[in-house]
């Protein structure tokens, strides 16, 4: 018995320890974390899952009444889920008492709700259009055929939306989707699914273009890019394309304007691509130190805003390899800046600016002095000196957020927009062509903008592509945008 108590106690202590470690590592993440940190968190979460599952099984098997069960939290299941009632009457019925035969009367009831999972169910929608003929003039009367998602095709708009959301939001490649459908007796080959995805992308083109047009009207854009392998059949290997994200999200400064993000695929990373994409933009651009943006800044219509998360990451990479009092001190100082930002996030620009002037500016001045002192002591060729020089060369752009409450301390808005690409890239591995990369960029634009506005992507895409295919009037395009879209008379973003 003592041994059982010891095992349970040790397991509970380990579970608590893992939870604390995971929480600490997640707090260390500023923007896009290093792959090493991501891997460490994932490994700890897997270990925690196994221990928690083991603990549940052990609790269920215990018969010793002296071992107290931990209190279980009472959870209310979401109200929007459909309910199916199962009424369980006494074996003897609800009319006569099983002991004396007397009449039973209602006294109340006990109820309990459990979350149930129903596998994805494929169904066939059969459309019937009766024909009628006039007895007098023999005219044939029949309702017009509804518009189809694909001419002479067998997929509904909902099916098209399911395929693209499964691939680009749930990260299921088309061949896996085909396997899952086949397991349910629906034999659809991968090339057919690819055609469905292409049709959905084509129908979404007006929405993609309008998201981009609205984004370019903003006064502040966050930009980032990531490599995407692309098949190059002519050379028998893969080439490296780029997927760029341009995000507009001013909720951090209390703005009510809708957030959005659009993506652009390019075959390489030359500066001509962002320069062309932002040729009509005027305002602040928050991005990394990529030299391709320099010509935009030289026009004086685009103002550079640098990213503290990038600067911090260079110091953290050194600290993770070999911690020193200097790296520890600098990371602590930068962490203090983020603590202030967390307190004013969502506040109006004037409040944010006042807080930064009063509290953040003195900390940054002392941080700059610490950086200068460190540079005088370090060898110019050392990695630490290079990391500090990165920040000192961009000091004006790094501190620009102090004087404008609309600006952010880092480029996390764009980096968050890139997470879906990083996850998807591990699953679908590469784009099949330049056209495939452009299609991915278009669908990511719609899915991620929908999510930013509190929408469920599949429901949104299903409705919108049906309306577009049905010749929705161009004068009413704004009604279909994610920040305006309504379904069943209610704004989903408000209900989310």
N, C-alpha and C positions, 0 to 999 in steps of 0.2 A: 504493500500500500504506500509506504514511504517513497519507494522508487517511482510509482505512478505519479504521486504528487510532485516529485522532483522533475520528471520529464515534462509534465504540463507546465510547471513554473518556468523551466528553461525555455520551452517553446514560446510561451507568452512573452517572456523577456526579449527573445530574439525577434519576434514579430514587432514589438514596440520599437526595438532598436532599428530595424529595417525601415519602419515608417518614418522615424526621425531622420535617418540618413537620406531617404528619398526626398523628404521635404526640404532638407538643407541643400541638397544638390539642385533642386528645382529653383530655390531662391537664388542660387549662384548664377542662374541663366539670365544674361542680359542680351535679349535679341537672339540671334542664331548662335547656339552654343557649339562648342567643338564636337567633332564626332566622338572623341574619347569620352566626353561627359555624357553625351546621348547614350552611348553604349553602356556606360556604367549604370545610368538610371534604369535602362531597359533590363539589364541583368538583375539588379536589385528588385525590380518590380516582379520579374519572373520568379525569383526566389520567394518573395512575399506571397505571391499567388499560391505557390505550392504549400507553404507553411500554413496559410489560412485555410486551404482546402483540407489539409491534414488535420488541422484543429477541429474543423466541422465534423469530419468523419469520426474522430476520437470522441467528441462530445456525444455524437449520436449513439456510439457503442457503449458508453459508460453506463453501468448499472449501479454503481456505488452511490447511494443516496447521500453519503457524507460529503461528496464533492459537489459543491454548489455550482449551478449553471450560471454563466454570465448573463446579465440582463440583455434581452434582445430589443433593439430600437424599434419603435412603432413607425412604420413608413406608410404614408398615404400614396396610393398609386395615382398617376395622372388622371385628371377628370376627363380629358379629351379622348381617352382610349375607349373603344366600343366595349360594352358590357354584355356578357352572356350569362344568364341566371340559370343555376342548377338548383331546383327545389327538392329537398330530401324530406319526405314524409315518414312518420313512424311505420315500422313494418306492419303493425296491426291496422293501419289506416288512421284517418283523422276524425272518425265519427264516434267509436266506442272505446271506453277505457279498457285496457288489456287486463286489469285486475278485477273490476266489479261490473264491467259492461255499461257503465253510465255514459251519458252523452258528453262529449268533449266540446269545450268552448275555446276560442283563440285566447291565448295569454300573452303572446309576444313572439319574438323570434330572435335567433342569433344569426349573425351574418359574418362572413369572412371573405376577403378578396385576395386572390393570388394572381400573379402575372403569368400569362400563358403565351407560348410562342407557336404561331401557325406558319408552316413553311410557305414560301412564295408559291402562290397558286396561279397557274396559267389557265386561262379560259378562252373560249372562242366567242366572239361577239358576232352574232348572225343578224344582218340587216335585211329586213323584209320590206319591200315596197309594193303594196297591192296595186293592181291595175283595174281601172274602171272604164266602162264604155257607155256613152250616152245612147239611150234607146231611140232618141229622135234623129241625131246627126252622126252617130257612130264615132264621135270624138273620144279618144282615149285619154283618160286622166290618170296621172301618176306623179307622186312626189319626186322631185329631182334627187339624184344620187348624192349622198353627202360627200364632201371632199375627202380624199384619201391622203394618208401620210406619204405614201409612195404609190405612184400610178401602177395599177394592176398588182400591187403588193399585198402582203398578208399581215402587215404590222400596223397597229393603231398608233396614234400619237403618244399614248402612254407607254407603249412598248419601246418606241424610239427614245423617249426620255429615260426609261429604265436602263437601257443599254449604255447611254452616254454617262449617266450619273454613276452607274456601277463601275465604269472604267475610270472616269476622271475624278470622282469623289470618293468612291469606295475602293479604288485601285485594283479592280479585277480586270485583267486582260481579257480580250475577246475570246481567246481559246478556252480560258477557264469558264467564262460564261456559257460557252457552247457545251462544255462538259457538264455543267450544272443543269442546263436545260435538258440535255440528253438523259440525265439520271431521272428526270421526271417524265420521260417519254416524248419530249419535244425535240425532234432532230432538226436543228438549224445549223448550217455550217458557218464557219468563221467569216468567210467572204461575204455572206449575206448580212451578218451582223455589222461588218465593216461598212457595207453599203447603207445600212440603216443609220449608223453613226454619222456618215457623210451627209445624208439627207437632213438629219437633225441640225447639223452644223450649218448647212446652207440656209435652212429656215430661220436660224438664229442670227444671220448676218445683219439684218436691220437693227437688232437689239445691240449687238456688239459695236456697230458703228456709232450708235447714239451714246452708248456708255463712254466711248473714247471722246466723242465730241464734248460731252458734259465735263469730262475730266480735264480737258485742255482749257476749260473756262476757269478752273480753280486758280487761286493765288499761291497755292503750295502743293507740290507733288513730291512723293517719295518714290525713289527708283532703285531697282536692284536687278541683278541678272544671275543666271545659273547655267552651266553647261548641260546640253541635252545631246546624247549620242544619236546620230542619224545614219541610217543605212545608205551606203554608197555602192550600189551593185556594180557600177562600172569598174570600180577599183577593187572589188572583192573584200571590202572591209567597211568599218563605220567611220564617218566623219564627226566632227564636233560642232554642233550648232549652239545657239544661245536662245534662251527664253527670258525675256525682259518683263518685269512687272512694274507698272506705274500705278501707284496707289494714292487715293485722295480720301483722307479720313481726318476730319477736324473735330471729332467728338472729344478729344483730349482737352481742347480749349473751350468746351461748352457749346460748340456750334450745333445748330439744328439741321444743317445741310446734310444730305444723304451721303454715306460713304460709298466708295466704288473702287474698283481696280480693273485695269485692262492689261492684257498680256500681248506681247509681240514676239514672234519667232523670226530669227535671222540666221543665216548660214554661218556667220562668224561673229567676232566681237569687235569689229572695227568701230571707231568713234562715229563714223558716218551714220550709223543706225540710230542711236539716241539723238543725234543732232537733227536728223530728218524727222524723227517722231515728235520732237519737241520744238520744231521750227516755228510753230505758231503760239508757243507758250510764253507768258510773261509772269514772273513771280519768283518764289523761292523753290529751289530744288535741293532736297535732302537726299544724299547718296553717299557712297564710299568715295575713295580718292582716285577713282578710275580716270586716267588722263583723257579719255574720250569725251568727257563732259567739259573739258577746259575751253573749247571753242564756244560752247554755249555761254559760259561765264564771261568770255571776252566780249560778248555782244552788249553787256551791261543791261540786258533786259531779263537775264536769269541770274539770281543771286545764290551763291553756294552756301549750303548749311551742312556742316560736317556731322559725323556720327560718333558720339562718345562710346557707344558699344563697340565699334571697330577699334578705337584707341585702347579701350580697356582689354579687348580680346588679345591684343598683341602682348600686353603685359601679363595677362593671365596665362597665355601659352608658355611663357618663360617661367612663371611662378609654378605651374603644374609640373614642370620638369625639375626645377631646382628652386624651391622657395628661399627667399632672402628677406632680411628686414626691409630692404628697399621695395621689393615687389609687394610685400604685405602692407606696407605703409601706403603705397600708391593705390592699391586696390581698396583699402579702407577709405581713403579720401574720396575716391570716385563713388564708392558705395554710398557715402553721405550725400552726394549730389542726387542720387537716385531716390533716397529716402525723402528728400524734400519734394522731388517731382511727384512721388506717389501721393503725397498729401494734397497737392494742388491739381491733380489730374481731374479733368471735367469742370474745372472752375473757369470763369470768363477770362479773356486775355489780360485785362487790367489787373486782376487779382494775381494771376500767375506772374506777370511781369513784376509787380510790387514784391512778391515773395522772393523772386529770383534776385532782385536788386538788393533786398535787405538781408537775405540769408545765404543765397548761393554765391553771389559775387565775392564776398570775403573768403569763402572756402576755395574758390577757383584762384584767387590771387595768391593765397598761401600754397596751393597746389603748384602753380606756375613757378614759384620760388623754389619749391622742393625739386621740381624737374630741372630747373637751371643749375641748382647745386649738384644734383646727381650727374648731369652732363659734364660738369667740370672735373668730376672725380673718375668718370668712366673712360675706358678706351673707346675712341670713336668707332673702332671696328667691332666692338662687342654687340651682341644681339640686344642687350638692354639699351644701349645708346641708340641703336637704330630704332627701337620701339618708341623711345622718348622723342627722338627727332621727328618721327612720323607725326606725333601730336603737336610739337612745337611749330612745325612748318605750316600747320593748318589751324593755328591758334585762333585767328580771327573768325574763321568759319565755325570752329568748335564753340566759340563763346557768343556767337550771334544770337542764340536763343535767349540770352539774358535780357536783351533789349526789345524782344517781341514775344508777347504772350501767346501768339498764334503758333509759334514754332515749337518743335519737340526737341528733347535732348538727344534723341537718337533716331535711327532709321528703322525702328522695329515695325512700323506699319508695312513697309515693303518687305521686310524679312519674314514677317508672318504670312504675307501673301505668297511667299515662295515655299512654304512648308508643304503645301499640297503637291507641288512639283517634285520636291525631294522624296516624298512618300511614293508618289506614282512612279517615279523613275526607277525605283527599286523593284517594281512589279511589272511594268510594261517594258522596261529595259531600254527601249530606244524608239524614236519615231521612224516610221517606215520610209519617209521621204520628206522633202521640203513641204509638200502639200499636207502631209500628216502633221508636221510641226505647226503649221499655220492653223490646222483644224483643232489641234490641242489648245493652242493659244486662245482661239475663239470660244471654245467650250469652257475652258477655265475662266475666261472673262465673265461669262454668264453665271456659272455655278458659284464662284467666289463672291461676286457682287450680290447675288441673291442671298447668300449666307450672311454677308455683312449687314443686310437689311432685314434679317430675321425671318427669311423665307425658307421653306423646305424646297430644295432645288428641283426634285422630280415633279412635284405638283405644279410648280411654277413653269417649268419647261413644257410639260404636257399641255397646259392651257395656252401658253404663248405660241408655240409652234402650230397648234390647231388654228388659232386666230390668224396667224400670219398666212398659213396655207389657204385660209378662207377669205383672202383678200381684205384683210382688216384695213380700213381707210388710213392713208398716210397722215391725215390731219389729226388722228387720234393715237399716234405712236406713243406719246407720253404716257398714256394710260397703261401701256404694257411694260414700262420700265420697272425694275425691281422695287424702287422706292415709291411707286404709285400703284402697283398692281393690286387689284382687289379680286377676291374670290368669295362667292356666296355672300356678297354684300359687305364683307368685312375685310379690313386691311390686315393681312397676316402679320406684318411687322409690328402692328399695335398689339396683336393678340399673343405674340411670342413672349 
